[in-house]
Amino acid sequence: MQRLKIDQDIKPLSEVRIGIANFIKQVHDTKRPVIITQHGKSVAVLLDVYEYEAIQEKLELFTDVQASLNQLENGQGIAHEDAKEKVLKRVQ
């Protein structure tokens, strides 16, 4: 996902209502989210669906890594050679 450009990517709800199709095209083309404000406060984010899916995949990966680290800290890990053997058995 591209970095947010404050001067281009924060829009009031009233402006988004009028030109929603343009904002959908903008997030798709730029891969940057649009922050939607109401009464001067951020209330929502408009995000390209592919960028959203990429974020979800990264979140799942980070969650899995954290779970694995927690298991290792609790003594639930296995030796490298044992893991390698299990993987090779599955592949063959």
PyMOL Python script that loads the backbone (N, CA, C, O; Angstrom):
from pymol import cmd

cmd.read_pdbstr("""\
ATOM      1  N   MET A   1       0.851  -1.170   0.000  1.00  0.00           N
ATOM      2  CA  MET A   1       0.000   0.000   0.000  1.00  0.00           C
ATOM      3  C   MET A   1       0.899   1.236   0.000  1.00  0.00           C
ATOM      4  O   MET A   1       1.907   1.287   0.705  1.00  0.00           O
ATOM      5  N   GLN A   2       0.527   2.201  -0.780  1.00  0.00           N
ATOM      6  CA  GLN A   2       1.273   3.451  -0.864  1.00  0.00           C
ATOM      7  C   GLN A   2       1.006   4.308   0.370  1.00  0.00           C
ATOM      8  O   GLN A   2      -0.032   4.184   1.021  1.00  0.00           O
ATOM      9  N   ARG A   3       1.957   5.170   0.671  1.00  0.00           N
ATOM     10  CA  ARG A   3       1.788   6.088   1.800  1.00  0.00           C
ATOM     11  C   ARG A   3       0.672   7.086   1.525  1.00  0.00           C
ATOM     12  O   ARG A   3       0.463   7.524   0.393  1.00  0.00           O
ATOM     13  N   LEU A   4      -0.020   7.422   2.567  1.00  0.00           N
ATOM     14  CA  LEU A   4      -1.094   8.403   2.511  1.00  0.00           C
ATOM     15  C   LEU A   4      -0.513   9.785   2.207  1.00  0.00           C
ATOM     16  O   LEU A   4       0.516  10.168   2.764  1.00  0.00           O
ATOM     17  N   LYS A   5      -1.172  10.522   1.329  1.00  0.00           N
ATOM     18  CA  LYS A   5      -0.782  11.902   1.061  1.00  0.00           C
ATOM     19  C   LYS A   5      -1.850  12.785   1.697  1.00  0.00           C
ATOM     20  O   LYS A   5      -2.978  12.871   1.212  1.00  0.00           O
ATOM     21  N   ILE A   6      -1.474  13.432   2.782  1.00  0.00           N
ATOM     22  CA  ILE A   6      -2.422  14.181   3.605  1.00  0.00           C
ATOM     23  C   ILE A   6      -3.233  15.177   2.779  1.00  0.00           C
ATOM     24  O   ILE A   6      -4.441  15.304   2.978  1.00  0.00           O
ATOM     25  N   ASP A   7      -2.591  15.872   1.868  1.00  0.00           N
ATOM     26  CA  ASP A   7      -3.289  16.902   1.100  1.00  0.00           C
ATOM     27  C   ASP A   7      -4.237  16.334   0.051  1.00  0.00           C
ATOM     28  O   ASP A   7      -5.085  17.063  -0.464  1.00  0.00           O
ATOM     29  N   GLN A   8      -4.112  15.039  -0.282  1.00  0.00           N
ATOM     30  CA  GLN A   8      -4.942  14.445  -1.327  1.00  0.00           C
ATOM     31  C   GLN A   8      -5.883  13.360  -0.823  1.00  0.00           C
ATOM     32  O   GLN A   8      -6.897  13.076  -1.461  1.00  0.00           O
ATOM     33  N   ASP A   9      -5.561  12.755   0.305  1.00  0.00           N
ATOM     34  CA  ASP A   9      -6.250  11.528   0.694  1.00  0.00           C
ATOM     35  C   ASP A   9      -7.111  11.639   1.948  1.00  0.00           C
ATOM     36  O   ASP A   9      -7.555  10.620   2.476  1.00  0.00           O
ATOM     37  N   ILE A  10      -7.351  12.832   2.425  1.00  0.00           N
ATOM     38  CA  ILE A  10      -8.286  13.031   3.531  1.00  0.00           C
ATOM     39  C   ILE A  10      -9.410  13.902   3.004  1.00  0.00           C
ATOM     40  O   ILE A  10      -9.191  15.042   2.593  1.00  0.00           O
ATOM     41  N   LYS A  11     -10.621  13.353   3.020  1.00  0.00           N
ATOM     42  CA  LYS A  11     -11.758  14.033   2.406  1.00  0.00           C
ATOM     43  C   LYS A  11     -12.965  14.025   3.337  1.00  0.00           C
ATOM     44  O   LYS A  11     -13.198  13.044   4.043  1.00  0.00           O
ATOM     45  N   PRO A  12     -13.732  15.109   3.343  1.00  0.00           N
ATOM     46  CA  PRO A  12     -14.962  15.123   4.142  1.00  0.00           C
ATOM     47  C   PRO A  12     -16.032  14.230   3.513  1.00  0.00           C
ATOM     48  O   PRO A  12     -16.082  14.050   2.297  1.00  0.00           O
ATOM     49  N   LEU A  13     -16.873  13.687   4.363  1.00  0.00           N
ATOM     50  CA  LEU A  13     -17.944  12.804   3.911  1.00  0.00           C
ATOM     51  C   LEU A  13     -18.808  13.470   2.849  1.00  0.00           C
ATOM     52  O   LEU A  13     -19.209  12.817   1.885  1.00  0.00           O
ATOM     53  N   SER A  14     -19.099  14.747   3.006  1.00  0.00           N
ATOM     54  CA  SER A  14     -19.945  15.443   2.025  1.00  0.00           C
ATOM     55  C   SER A  14     -19.329  15.393   0.626  1.00  0.00           C
ATOM     56  O   SER A  14     -20.049  15.252  -0.363  1.00  0.00           O
ATOM     57  N   GLU A  15     -18.017  15.505   0.539  1.00  0.00           N
ATOM     58  CA  GLU A  15     -17.333  15.446  -0.754  1.00  0.00           C
ATOM     59  C   GLU A  15     -17.339  14.019  -1.308  1.00  0.00           C
ATOM     60  O   GLU A  15     -17.496  13.818  -2.512  1.00  0.00           O
ATOM     61  N   VAL A  16     -17.169  13.039  -0.434  1.00  0.00           N
ATOM     62  CA  VAL A  16     -17.168  11.639  -0.865  1.00  0.00           C
ATOM     63  C   VAL A  16     -18.551  11.246  -1.375  1.00  0.00           C
ATOM     64  O   VAL A  16     -18.661  10.544  -2.380  1.00  0.00           O
ATOM     65  N   ARG A  17     -19.602  11.689  -0.696  1.00  0.00           N
ATOM     66  CA  ARG A  17     -20.976  11.380  -1.134  1.00  0.00           C
ATOM     67  C   ARG A  17     -21.214  11.832  -2.572  1.00  0.00           C
ATOM     68  O   ARG A  17     -21.814  11.112  -3.370  1.00  0.00           O
ATOM     69  N   ILE A  18     -20.746  13.012  -2.885  1.00  0.00           N
ATOM     70  CA  ILE A  18     -20.982  13.583  -4.215  1.00  0.00           C
ATOM     71  C   ILE A  18     -20.195  12.842  -5.294  1.00  0.00           C
ATOM     72  O   ILE A  18     -20.694  12.649  -6.403  1.00  0.00           O
ATOM     73  N   GLY A  19     -18.967  12.427  -4.974  1.00  0.00           N
ATOM     74  CA  GLY A  19     -18.118  11.836  -6.011  1.00  0.00           C
ATOM     75  C   GLY A  19     -17.570  10.473  -5.664  1.00  0.00           C
ATOM     76  O   GLY A  19     -16.393  10.208  -5.909  1.00  0.00           O
ATOM     77  N   ILE A  20     -18.389   9.594  -5.100  1.00  0.00           N
ATOM     78  CA  ILE A  20     -17.903   8.290  -4.645  1.00  0.00           C
ATOM     79  C   ILE A  20     -17.209   7.506  -5.760  1.00  0.00           C
ATOM     80  O   ILE A  20     -16.187   6.867  -5.510  1.00  0.00           O
ATOM     81  N   ALA A  21     -17.734   7.541  -6.964  1.00  0.00           N
ATOM     82  CA  ALA A  21     -17.116   6.798  -8.072  1.00  0.00           C
ATOM     83  C   ALA A  21     -15.691   7.290  -8.322  1.00  0.00           C
ATOM     84  O   ALA A  21     -14.791   6.493  -8.587  1.00  0.00           O
ATOM     85  N   ASN A  22     -15.493   8.598  -8.236  1.00  0.00           N
ATOM     86  CA  ASN A  22     -14.150   9.154  -8.429  1.00  0.00           C
ATOM     87  C   ASN A  22     -13.190   8.704  -7.329  1.00  0.00           C
ATOM     88  O   ASN A  22     -12.018   8.436  -7.593  1.00  0.00           O
ATOM     89  N   PHE A  23     -13.690   8.624  -6.100  1.00  0.00           N
ATOM     90  CA  PHE A  23     -12.832   8.201  -4.995  1.00  0.00           C
ATOM     91  C   PHE A  23     -12.507   6.715  -5.085  1.00  0.00           C
ATOM     92  O   PHE A  23     -11.399   6.301  -4.745  1.00  0.00           O
ATOM     93  N   ILE A  24     -13.452   5.921  -5.534  1.00  0.00           N
ATOM     94  CA  ILE A  24     -13.183   4.496  -5.742  1.00  0.00           C
ATOM     95  C   ILE A  24     -12.099   4.332  -6.803  1.00  0.00           C
ATOM     96  O   ILE A  24     -11.185   3.523  -6.643  1.00  0.00           O
ATOM     97  N   LYS A  25     -12.201   5.092  -7.877  1.00  0.00           N
ATOM     98  CA  LYS A  25     -11.175   5.048  -8.925  1.00  0.00           C
ATOM     99  C   LYS A  25      -9.825   5.508  -8.377  1.00  0.00           C
ATOM    100  O   LYS A  25      -8.789   4.922  -8.692  1.00  0.00           O
ATOM    101  N   GLN A  26      -9.842   6.548  -7.564  1.00  0.00           N
ATOM    102  CA  GLN A  26      -8.599   7.073  -6.984  1.00  0.00           C
ATOM    103  C   GLN A  26      -7.890   6.020  -6.137  1.00  0.00           C
ATOM    104  O   GLN A  26      -6.686   5.820  -6.292  1.00  0.00           O
ATOM    105  N   VAL A  27      -8.617   5.340  -5.242  1.00  0.00           N
ATOM    106  CA  VAL A  27      -7.954   4.345  -4.384  1.00  0.00           C
ATOM    107  C   VAL A  27      -7.472   3.154  -5.203  1.00  0.00           C
ATOM    108  O   VAL A  27      -6.450   2.546  -4.886  1.00  0.00           O
ATOM    109  N   HIS A  28      -8.209   2.827  -6.252  1.00  0.00           N
ATOM    110  CA  HIS A  28      -7.778   1.724  -7.118  1.00  0.00           C
ATOM    111  C   HIS A  28      -6.511   2.100  -7.890  1.00  0.00           C
ATOM    112  O   HIS A  28      -5.566   1.314  -7.965  1.00  0.00           O
ATOM    113  N   ASP A  29      -6.501   3.294  -8.457  1.00  0.00           N
ATOM    114  CA  ASP A  29      -5.370   3.725  -9.285  1.00  0.00           C
ATOM    115  C   ASP A  29      -4.111   4.019  -8.468  1.00  0.00           C
ATOM    116  O   ASP A  29      -3.006   3.669  -8.882  1.00  0.00           O
ATOM    117  N   THR A  30      -4.276   4.657  -7.320  1.00  0.00           N
ATOM    118  CA  THR A  30      -3.115   5.093  -6.532  1.00  0.00           C
ATOM    119  C   THR A  30      -2.663   4.059  -5.508  1.00  0.00           C
ATOM    120  O   THR A  30      -1.536   4.117  -5.015  1.00  0.00           O
ATOM    121  N   LYS A  31      -3.544   3.112  -5.190  1.00  0.00           N
ATOM    122  CA  LYS A  31      -3.274   2.122  -4.130  1.00  0.00           C
ATOM    123  C   LYS A  31      -3.111   2.786  -2.764  1.00  0.00           C
ATOM    124  O   LYS A  31      -2.552   2.194  -1.841  1.00  0.00           O
ATOM    125  N   ARG A  32      -3.606   4.024  -2.644  1.00  0.00           N
ATOM    126  CA  ARG A  32      -3.583   4.739  -1.374  1.00  0.00           C
ATOM    127  C   ARG A  32      -5.002   4.795  -0.818  1.00  0.00           C
ATOM    128  O   ARG A  32      -5.956   4.942  -1.581  1.00  0.00           O
ATOM    129  N   PRO A  33      -5.151   4.681   0.492  1.00  0.00           N
ATOM    130  CA  PRO A  33      -6.486   4.794   1.076  1.00  0.00           C
ATOM    131  C   PRO A  33      -6.947   6.249   1.092  1.00  0.00           C
ATOM    132  O   PRO A  33      -6.136   7.171   0.999  1.00  0.00           O
ATOM    133  N   VAL A  34      -8.241   6.437   1.210  1.00  0.00           N
ATOM    134  CA  VAL A  34      -8.807   7.761   1.432  1.00  0.00           C
ATOM    135  C   VAL A  34      -9.421   7.744   2.828  1.00  0.00           C
ATOM    136  O   VAL A  34     -10.248   6.889   3.145  1.00  0.00           O
ATOM    137  N   ILE A  35      -9.009   8.694   3.653  1.00  0.00           N
ATOM    138  CA  ILE A  35      -9.568   8.845   4.990  1.00  0.00           C
ATOM    139  C   ILE A  35     -10.787   9.751   4.862  1.00  0.00           C
ATOM    140  O   ILE A  35     -10.696  10.852   4.318  1.00  0.00           O
ATOM    141  N   ILE A  36     -11.917   9.287   5.360  1.00  0.00           N
ATOM    142  CA  ILE A  36     -13.161  10.049   5.279  1.00  0.00           C
ATOM    143  C   ILE A  36     -13.419  10.681   6.643  1.00  0.00           C
ATOM    144  O   ILE A  36     -13.379  10.012   7.675  1.00  0.00           O
ATOM    145  N   THR A  37     -13.683  11.982   6.621  1.00  0.00           N
ATOM    146  CA  THR A  37     -13.936  12.697   7.865  1.00  0.00           C
ATOM    147  C   THR A  37     -15.390  13.143   7.943  1.00  0.00           C
ATOM    148  O   THR A  37     -16.066  13.327   6.931  1.00  0.00           O
ATOM    149  N   GLN A  38     -15.844  13.308   9.173  1.00  0.00           N
ATOM    150  CA  GLN A  38     -17.187  13.839   9.422  1.00  0.00           C
ATOM    151  C   GLN A  38     -17.055  14.791  10.607  1.00  0.00           C
ATOM    152  O   GLN A  38     -16.574  14.411  11.674  1.00  0.00           O
ATOM    153  N   HIS A  39     -17.485  16.020  10.405  1.00  0.00           N
ATOM    154  CA  HIS A  39     -17.352  17.058  11.434  1.00  0.00           C
ATOM    155  C   HIS A  39     -15.893  17.214  11.874  1.00  0.00           C
ATOM    156  O   HIS A  39     -15.601  17.449  13.047  1.00  0.00           O
ATOM    157  N   GLY A  40     -14.987  17.079  10.903  1.00  0.00           N
ATOM    158  CA  GLY A  40     -13.570  17.287  11.165  1.00  0.00           C
ATOM    159  C   GLY A  40     -12.833  16.129  11.807  1.00  0.00           C
ATOM    160  O   GLY A  40     -11.646  16.248  12.111  1.00  0.00           O
ATOM    161  N   LYS A  41     -13.518  15.002  12.020  1.00  0.00           N
ATOM    162  CA  LYS A  41     -12.881  13.840  12.650  1.00  0.00           C
ATOM    163  C   LYS A  41     -12.881  12.656  11.695  1.00  0.00           C
ATOM    164  O   LYS A  41     -13.836  12.456  10.944  1.00  0.00           O
ATOM    165  N   SER A  42     -11.812  11.875  11.723  1.00  0.00           N
ATOM    166  CA  SER A  42     -11.729  10.675  10.888  1.00  0.00           C
ATOM    167  C   SER A  42     -12.786   9.673  11.336  1.00  0.00           C
ATOM    168  O   SER A  42     -12.906   9.377  12.524  1.00  0.00           O
ATOM    169  N   VAL A  43     -13.566   9.143  10.360  1.00  0.00           N
ATOM    170  CA  VAL A  43     -14.624   8.186  10.706  1.00  0.00           C
ATOM    171  C   VAL A  43     -14.556   6.901   9.890  1.00  0.00           C
ATOM    172  O   VAL A  43     -15.134   5.891  10.292  1.00  0.00           O
ATOM    173  N   ALA A  44     -13.863   6.917   8.752  1.00  0.00           N
ATOM    174  CA  ALA A  44     -13.833   5.717   7.908  1.00  0.00           C
ATOM    175  C   ALA A  44     -12.643   5.788   6.955  1.00  0.00           C
ATOM    176  O   ALA A  44     -12.023   6.834   6.762  1.00  0.00           O
ATOM    177  N   VAL A  45     -12.352   4.621   6.367  1.00  0.00           N
ATOM    178  CA  VAL A  45     -11.273   4.521   5.385  1.00  0.00           C
ATOM    179  C   VAL A  45     -11.815   3.823   4.153  1.00  0.00           C
ATOM    180  O   VAL A  45     -12.445   2.770   4.260  1.00  0.00           O
ATOM    181  N   LEU A  46     -11.576   4.396   2.992  1.00  0.00           N
ATOM    182  CA  LEU A  46     -11.919   3.767   1.720  1.00  0.00           C
ATOM    183  C   LEU A  46     -10.622   3.179   1.175  1.00  0.00           C
ATOM    184  O   LEU A  46      -9.631   3.887   0.998  1.00  0.00           O
ATOM    185  N   LEU A  47     -10.643   1.866   0.913  1.00  0.00           N
ATOM    186  CA  LEU A  47      -9.423   1.148   0.571  1.00  0.00           C
ATOM    187  C   LEU A  47      -9.675   0.237  -0.619  1.00  0.00           C
ATOM    188  O   LEU A  47     -10.732  -0.387  -0.713  1.00  0.00           O
ATOM    189  N   ASP A  48      -8.711   0.155  -1.527  1.00  0.00           N
ATOM    190  CA  ASP A  48      -8.796  -0.762  -2.657  1.00  0.00           C
ATOM    191  C   ASP A  48      -8.904  -2.191  -2.138  1.00  0.00           C
ATOM    192  O   ASP A  48      -8.213  -2.555  -1.187  1.00  0.00           O
ATOM    193  N   VAL A  49      -9.752  -2.996  -2.743  1.00  0.00           N
ATOM    194  CA  VAL A  49     -10.002  -4.349  -2.250  1.00  0.00           C
ATOM    195  C   VAL A  49      -8.741  -5.207  -2.264  1.00  0.00           C
ATOM    196  O   VAL A  49      -8.550  -6.025  -1.365  1.00  0.00           O
ATOM    197  N   TYR A  50      -7.891  -5.042  -3.252  1.00  0.00           N
ATOM    198  CA  TYR A  50      -6.663  -5.836  -3.314  1.00  0.00           C
ATOM    199  C   TYR A  50      -5.693  -5.426  -2.204  1.00  0.00           C
ATOM    200  O   TYR A  50      -4.990  -6.268  -1.645  1.00  0.00           O
ATOM    201  N   GLU A  51      -5.661  -4.145  -1.894  1.00  0.00           N
ATOM    202  CA  GLU A  51      -4.835  -3.676  -0.784  1.00  0.00           C
ATOM    203  C   GLU A  51      -5.382  -4.217   0.535  1.00  0.00           C
ATOM    204  O   GLU A  51      -4.614  -4.602   1.417  1.00  0.00           O
ATOM    205  N   TYR A  52      -6.705  -4.247   0.668  1.00  0.00           N
ATOM    206  CA  TYR A  52      -7.331  -4.799   1.874  1.00  0.00           C
ATOM    207  C   TYR A  52      -6.967  -6.273   2.035  1.00  0.00           C
ATOM    208  O   TYR A  52      -6.602  -6.709   3.126  1.00  0.00           O
ATOM    209  N   GLU A  53      -7.067  -7.037   0.952  1.00  0.00           N
ATOM    210  CA  GLU A  53      -6.720  -8.461   1.006  1.00  0.00           C
ATOM    211  C   GLU A  53      -5.251  -8.655   1.382  1.00  0.00           C
ATOM    212  O   GLU A  53      -4.922  -9.560   2.149  1.00  0.00           O
ATOM    213  N   ALA A  54      -4.377  -7.820   0.854  1.00  0.00           N
ATOM    214  CA  ALA A  54      -2.951  -7.919   1.179  1.00  0.00           C
ATOM    215  C   ALA A  54      -2.716  -7.644   2.665  1.00  0.00           C
ATOM    216  O   ALA A  54      -1.905  -8.313   3.306  1.00  0.00           O
ATOM    217  N   ILE A  55      -3.421  -6.670   3.200  1.00  0.00           N
ATOM    218  CA  ILE A  55      -3.308  -6.364   4.628  1.00  0.00           C
ATOM    219  C   ILE A  55      -3.791  -7.546   5.460  1.00  0.00           C
ATOM    220  O   ILE A  55      -3.153  -7.912   6.447  1.00  0.00           O
ATOM    221  N   GLN A  56      -4.910  -8.142   5.068  1.00  0.00           N
ATOM    222  CA  GLN A  56      -5.454  -9.289   5.796  1.00  0.00           C
ATOM    223  C   GLN A  56      -4.469 -10.461   5.782  1.00  0.00           C
ATOM    224  O   GLN A  56      -4.272 -11.120   6.803  1.00  0.00           O
ATOM    225  N   GLU A  57      -3.853 -10.720   4.631  1.00  0.00           N
ATOM    226  CA  GLU A  57      -2.881 -11.813   4.525  1.00  0.00           C
ATOM    227  C   GLU A  57      -1.674 -11.566   5.422  1.00  0.00           C
ATOM    228  O   GLU A  57      -1.187 -12.483   6.084  1.00  0.00           O
ATOM    229  N   LYS A  58      -1.191 -10.321   5.443  1.00  0.00           N
ATOM    230  CA  LYS A  58      -0.054  -9.987   6.304  1.00  0.00           C
ATOM    231  C   LYS A  58      -0.430 -10.146   7.770  1.00  0.00           C
ATOM    232  O   LYS A  58       0.362 -10.650   8.566  1.00  0.00           O
ATOM    233  N   LEU A  59      -1.621  -9.722   8.124  1.00  0.00           N
ATOM    234  CA  LEU A  59      -2.082  -9.853   9.504  1.00  0.00           C
ATOM    235  C   LEU A  59      -2.148 -11.319   9.918  1.00  0.00           C
ATOM    236  O   LEU A  59      -1.736 -11.674  11.023  1.00  0.00           O
ATOM    237  N   GLU A  60      -2.663 -12.166   9.039  1.00  0.00           N
ATOM    238  CA  GLU A  60      -2.717 -13.603   9.328  1.00  0.00           C
ATOM    239  C   GLU A  60      -1.310 -14.173   9.508  1.00  0.00           C
ATOM    240  O   GLU A  60      -1.071 -14.965  10.420  1.00  0.00           O
ATOM    241  N   LEU A  61      -0.389 -13.774   8.648  1.00  0.00           N
ATOM    242  CA  LEU A  61       0.988 -14.252   8.748  1.00  0.00           C
ATOM    243  C   LEU A  61       1.621 -13.811  10.066  1.00  0.00           C
ATOM    244  O   LEU A  61       2.248 -14.615  10.755  1.00  0.00           O
ATOM    245  N   PHE A  62       1.458 -12.538  10.414  1.00  0.00           N
ATOM    246  CA  PHE A  62       2.019 -12.038  11.669  1.00  0.00           C
ATOM    247  C   PHE A  62       1.403 -12.747  12.870  1.00  0.00           C
ATOM    248  O   PHE A  62       2.095 -13.029  13.849  1.00  0.00           O
ATOM    249  N   THR A  63       0.114 -13.035  12.799  1.00  0.00           N
ATOM    250  CA  THR A  63      -0.561 -13.755  13.877  1.00  0.00           C
ATOM    251  C   THR A  63       0.010 -15.161  14.013  1.00  0.00           C
ATOM    252  O   THR A  63       0.259 -15.628  15.124  1.00  0.00           O
ATOM    253  N   ASP A  64       0.217 -15.832  12.887  1.00  0.00           N
ATOM    254  CA  ASP A  64       0.803 -17.178  12.907  1.00  0.00           C
ATOM    255  C   ASP A  64       2.228 -17.160  13.466  1.00  0.00           C
ATOM    256  O   ASP A  64       2.602 -18.030  14.253  1.00  0.00           O
ATOM    257  N   VAL A  65       3.011 -16.176  13.059  1.00  0.00           N
ATOM    258  CA  VAL A  65       4.384 -16.066  13.554  1.00  0.00           C
ATOM    259  C   VAL A  65       4.375 -15.834  15.063  1.00  0.00           C
ATOM    260  O   VAL A  65       5.154 -16.448  15.791  1.00  0.00           O
ATOM    261  N   GLN A  66       3.495 -14.949  15.531  1.00  0.00           N
ATOM    262  CA  GLN A  66       3.426 -14.677  16.967  1.00  0.00           C
ATOM    263  C   GLN A  66       3.002 -15.922  17.740  1.00  0.00           C
ATOM    264  O   GLN A  66       3.541 -16.196  18.812  1.00  0.00           O
ATOM    265  N   ALA A  67       2.047 -16.675  17.211  1.00  0.00           N
ATOM    266  CA  ALA A  67       1.616 -17.918  17.861  1.00  0.00           C
ATOM    267  C   ALA A  67       2.780 -18.904  17.931  1.00  0.00           C
ATOM    268  O   ALA A  67       2.966 -19.578  18.945  1.00  0.00           O
ATOM    269  N   SER A  68       3.553 -18.988  16.866  1.00  0.00           N
ATOM    270  CA  SER A  68       4.714 -19.883  16.843  1.00  0.00           C
ATOM    271  C   SER A  68       5.758 -19.459  17.871  1.00  0.00           C
ATOM    272  O   SER A  68       6.323 -20.299  18.572  1.00  0.00           O
ATOM    273  N   LEU A  69       6.011 -18.165  17.957  1.00  0.00           N
ATOM    274  CA  LEU A  69       6.973 -17.668  18.940  1.00  0.00           C
ATOM    275  C   LEU A  69       6.503 -17.962  20.362  1.00  0.00           C
ATOM    276  O   LEU A  69       7.302 -18.333  21.222  1.00  0.00           O
ATOM    277  N   ASN A  70       5.209 -17.796  20.603  1.00  0.00           N
ATOM    278  CA  ASN A  70       4.652 -18.106  21.922  1.00  0.00           C
ATOM    279  C   ASN A  70       4.824 -19.585  22.248  1.00  0.00           C
ATOM    280  O   ASN A  70       5.153 -19.941  23.380  1.00  0.00           O
ATOM    281  N   GLN A  71       4.601 -20.445  21.256  1.00  0.00           N
ATOM    282  CA  GLN A  71       4.780 -21.879  21.472  1.00  0.00           C
ATOM    283  C   GLN A  71       6.235 -22.202  21.812  1.00  0.00           C
ATOM    284  O   GLN A  71       6.504 -23.003  22.707  1.00  0.00           O
ATOM    285  N   LEU A  72       7.167 -21.578  21.100  1.00  0.00           N
ATOM    286  CA  LEU A  72       8.587 -21.807  21.385  1.00  0.00           C
ATOM    287  C   LEU A  72       8.945 -21.363  22.802  1.00  0.00           C
ATOM    288  O   LEU A  72       9.676 -22.054  23.512  1.00  0.00           O
ATOM    289  N   GLU A  73       8.424 -20.207  23.206  1.00  0.00           N
ATOM    290  CA  GLU A  73       8.694 -19.703  24.556  1.00  0.00           C
ATOM    291  C   GLU A  73       8.138 -20.639  25.626  1.00  0.00           C
ATOM    292  O   GLU A  73       8.679 -20.714  26.730  1.00  0.00           O
ATOM    293  N   ASN A  74       7.064 -21.349  25.304  1.00  0.00           N
ATOM    294  CA  ASN A  74       6.438 -22.272  26.254  1.00  0.00           C
ATOM    295  C   ASN A  74       6.993 -23.688  26.146  1.00  0.00           C
ATOM    296  O   ASN A  74       6.442 -24.623  26.726  1.00  0.00           O
ATOM    297  N   GLY A  75       8.092 -23.842  25.398  1.00  0.00           N
ATOM    298  CA  GLY A  75       8.729 -25.149  25.290  1.00  0.00           C
ATOM    299  C   GLY A  75       7.997 -26.123  24.386  1.00  0.00           C
ATOM    300  O   GLY A  75       8.190 -27.333  24.500  1.00  0.00           O
ATOM    301  N   GLN A  76       7.164 -25.622  23.494  1.00  0.00           N
ATOM    302  CA  GLN A  76       6.386 -26.484  22.614  1.00  0.00           C
ATOM    303  C   GLN A  76       7.009 -26.639  21.230  1.00  0.00           C
ATOM    304  O   GLN A  76       6.378 -27.194  20.330  1.00  0.00           O
ATOM    305  N   GLY A  77       8.226 -26.160  21.049  1.00  0.00           N
ATOM    306  CA  GLY A  77       8.885 -26.272  19.751  1.00  0.00           C
ATOM    307  C   GLY A  77       9.493 -27.652  19.559  1.00  0.00           C
ATOM    308  O   GLY A  77       9.557 -28.453  20.492  1.00  0.00           O
ATOM    309  N   ILE A  78       9.936 -27.919  18.339  1.00  0.00           N
ATOM    310  CA  ILE A  78      10.622 -29.181  18.048  1.00  0.00           C
ATOM    311  C   ILE A  78      11.970 -28.862  17.409  1.00  0.00           C
ATOM    312  O   ILE A  78      12.163 -27.789  16.838  1.00  0.00           O
ATOM    313  N   ALA A  79      12.880 -29.795  17.513  1.00  0.00           N
ATOM    314  CA  ALA A  79      14.224 -29.611  16.962  1.00  0.00           C
ATOM    315  C   ALA A  79      14.158 -29.466  15.442  1.00  0.00           C
ATOM    316  O   ALA A  79      13.253 -29.990  14.791  1.00  0.00           O
ATOM    317  N   HIS A  80      15.123 -28.751  14.898  1.00  0.00           N
ATOM    318  CA  HIS A  80      15.177 -28.504  13.457  1.00  0.00           C
ATOM    319  C   HIS A  80      15.166 -29.811  12.664  1.00  0.00           C
ATOM    320  O   HIS A  80      14.422 -29.937  11.691  1.00  0.00           O
ATOM    321  N   GLU A  81      15.967 -30.764  13.065  1.00  0.00           N
ATOM    322  CA  GLU A  81      16.044 -32.044  12.337  1.00  0.00           C
ATOM    323  C   GLU A  81      14.705 -32.779  12.363  1.00  0.00           C
ATOM    324  O   GLU A  81      14.310 -33.385  11.367  1.00  0.00           O
ATOM    325  N   ASP A  82      14.007 -32.726  13.498  1.00  0.00           N
ATOM    326  CA  ASP A  82      12.690 -33.370  13.588  1.00  0.00           C
ATOM    327  C   ASP A  82      11.683 -32.687  12.655  1.00  0.00           C
ATOM    328  O   ASP A  82      10.890 -33.349  11.987  1.00  0.00           O
ATOM    329  N   ALA A  83      11.730 -31.372  12.624  1.00  0.00           N
ATOM    330  CA  ALA A  83      10.830 -30.627  11.741  1.00  0.00           C
ATOM    331  C   ALA A  83      11.133 -30.948  10.282  1.00  0.00           C
ATOM    332  O   ALA A  83      10.220 -31.167   9.485  1.00  0.00           O
ATOM    333  N   LYS A  84      12.400 -30.974   9.940  1.00  0.00           N
ATOM    334  CA  LYS A  84      12.819 -31.285   8.570  1.00  0.00           C
ATOM    335  C   LYS A  84      12.332 -32.674   8.169  1.00  0.00           C
ATOM    336  O   LYS A  84      11.839 -32.864   7.057  1.00  0.00           O
ATOM    337  N   GLU A  85      12.468 -33.630   9.059  1.00  0.00           N
ATOM    338  CA  GLU A  85      12.031 -34.995   8.789  1.00  0.00           C
ATOM    339  C   GLU A  85      10.519 -35.057   8.548  1.00  0.00           C
ATOM    340  O   GLU A  85      10.063 -35.743   7.633  1.00  0.00           O
ATOM    341  N   LYS A  86       9.753 -34.350   9.360  1.00  0.00           N
ATOM    342  CA  LYS A  86       8.294 -34.337   9.199  1.00  0.00           C
ATOM    343  C   LYS A  86       7.894 -33.726   7.857  1.00  0.00           C
ATOM    344  O   LYS A  86       7.008 -34.237   7.173  1.00  0.00           O
ATOM    345  N   VAL A  87       8.550 -32.639   7.493  1.00  0.00           N
ATOM    346  CA  VAL A  87       8.235 -31.980   6.222  1.00  0.00           C
ATOM    347  C   VAL A  87       8.574 -32.894   5.054  1.00  0.00           C
ATOM    348  O   VAL A  87       7.783 -33.028   4.121  1.00  0.00           O
ATOM    349  N   LEU A  88       9.723 -33.513   5.098  1.00  0.00           N
ATOM    350  CA  LEU A  88      10.136 -34.396   4.001  1.00  0.00           C
ATOM    351  C   LEU A  88       9.205 -35.597   3.867  1.00  0.00           C
ATOM    352  O   LEU A  88       8.958 -36.056   2.752  1.00  0.00           O
ATOM    353  N   LYS A  89       8.691 -36.109   4.962  1.00  0.00           N
ATOM    354  CA  LYS A  89       7.739 -37.220   4.898  1.00  0.00           C
ATOM    355  C   LYS A  89       6.450 -36.798   4.198  1.00  0.00           C
ATOM    356  O   LYS A  89       5.866 -37.578   3.445  1.00  0.00           O
ATOM    357  N   ARG A  90       6.014 -35.581   4.441  1.00  0.00           N
ATOM    358  CA  ARG A  90       4.787 -35.083   3.805  1.00  0.00           C
ATOM    359  C   ARG A  90       4.969 -34.881   2.307  1.00  0.00           C
ATOM    360  O   ARG A  90       4.054 -35.121   1.519  1.00  0.00           O
ATOM    361  N   VAL A  91       6.148 -34.440   1.930  1.00  0.00           N
ATOM    362  CA  VAL A  91       6.422 -34.123   0.529  1.00  0.00           C
ATOM    363  C   VAL A  91       6.577 -35.385  -0.308  1.00  0.00           C
ATOM    364  O   VAL A  91       6.202 -35.397  -1.480  1.00  0.00           O
ATOM    365  N   GLN A  92       7.114 -36.429   0.268  1.00  0.00           N
ATOM    366  CA  GLN A  92       7.395 -37.656  -0.491  1.00  0.00           C
ATOM    367  C   GLN A  92       6.166 -38.477  -0.715  1.00  0.00           C
ATOM    368  O   GLN A  92       6.237 -39.537  -1.337  1.00  0.00           O
TER     369      GLN A  92
END
""", "prot")
cmd.dss("prot")
cmd.show_as("cartoon", "prot")
cmd.util.cbc("prot")
cmd.orient("prot")
